[in-house]
Amino acid sequence: MRKIKFTISLGLVGCSREDVIEFEDDTTDEEIQQAYTDWMYEQIDGGWKEVEE
């Protein structure tokens, strides 16, 4: 098994996350990158809306 550490930070104190994820030995770097992207978007919350001034 390959153990990969995922991290994300917003650059503010206390605003970071990390997890160690295990992958099969034959997992490609592209598959790990996709898993990281999915994981990253699960960690953040945000959005946008139109406002009137």
C-alpha positions, 0 to 999 in steps of 0.5 A, spaced: 500 500 500 502 507 498 500 512 504 499 519 501 498 525 505 493 530 503 494 537 505 490 543 504 491 550 507 487 557 507 493 561 510 490 562 516 492 560 523 488 553 524 485 553 517 488 547 515 487 540 514 491 533 513 489 526 512 493 520 510 490 516 505 492 509 503 492 507 495 493 500 492 500 500 489 498 500 482 494 506 483 497 512 478 499 519 480 493 521 476 488 517 480 491 520 486 491 527 483 483 526 482 482 523 489 486 529 492 481 534 488 475 530 490 478 530 498 480 538 497 473 540 495 470 536 501 474 540 506 472 547 503 465 550 504 463 556 500 459 559 494 457 566 491 451 569 490 449 576 486 447 582 491 444 588 489 447 595 492 
